Amino acid sequence: MSPAFGAMEVEHYSKGVLLEPFVHQVGGHSCVLRFNDKTICKPLIQREHQFYETLPAEMRKFTPQYEGVVSVSFEEDEDGNLCLIAYPLNGDHDNLESLDNSDCEPKNKLLRWTNKKTVLLENEKLTKEWVRQHRKEEKMKSHKLEEEFELLKKSEVLFYSVEKKGNVSSQFKHHNPWSMKCHQQQLQRMKENAKHRNQYTEFILLENLTSRYEVPCVLDLKMGTRQHGDDASEEKKANQIRKCQQSTSAVIGVRVCGMQVYQPGSGQLMFMNKYHGRKLSVQGFKEALYQFFHNGKYLRRELFEPVLKKLTELKSVLEKQESYRFYSSSLLIIYDGKELQDVPVDSDPEDLEGLSEESSDESAGAYAYKPSASSVDVRMIDFAHTTCRYYGEDSVVHEGQDTGYVFGLQNLIVIIKEIRDENSE
């Protein structure tokens, strides 16, 4: 049973949970959806599921918490709107008490909206012509989205101005192009499956790593010198080898797969996608990292040590993992991009609790701050092509550590140290 179905009544869950696009997805081709504030879900891939159920204890702090499996249905409401609804797996209704899920969108909310719409149509005796016109407008909006997705491949780095007065985090849903692209593709895939009587798909539930950040800044790094799994076709293998050879993966074992950064200095959200990341030279990769840690006013130097500490610890853990290979896995670095309040260094000691000597503005040395180390997160994600000797069905068994991944980590650590040292006060 999935613990993500806890704390809500069986009757409530029997109506399902309406899944929404996860607005902080910046990379990958698999669709990630929001189940609730603290939980996301993605299509279940057996190898990745096996990884989460058997991963070594020392790796758990560097991966999202696994929260179970749900059955997701592709459904269409009376107005032709497509949506994805999550249900407990068959026989899973007996253990619904383990996780607070009061903030998810129940399917009956959607149904209430649909019924209200129906009553409105009846009461006002609107004609079928109006309904046809409404659906035509919706299709036009859908075509516009498709055009924007095509433009996305050409617009590899995007900047959007945001309203500082409003809730910045809520504006991601209107601007994150990669998240919407993946969501639309998943809807289309499930629509095709539904035509062949395969209406339900299993999804894995995972911890939402961005949930504790007000304005998450997310860097998605594709790790390792090799991306294809042992079971890849010759065509897939050749394609992945080419991508590595034409990017920084072959040279330093890491490349940018996606990025979102909020720059309060300019009031902009910046998105960088994987197509741009593949084109970067090693120097370009370094400049992208600099951009990730810069908020439009100054470099967030106070983030370097927490990130370096976590990366070094992860490297030590992976060096001890016998036979694991994390092909095509990504590494996320996350911090809060919200604008921090400057506090004078001569303030009352209670006001300075948790602050450091780091200047909050390169031009304002009298003000200082330091978020705690916990404000930075480093996690491994995406294990669809992971293998190790404990996966009995694998024909290839590797020995020793994943040298390609560790090589990438070591180079990432070196480059971040270079940025830190070149920009010290």
Disulfide bonds with the S-S distance in Angstrom:
none
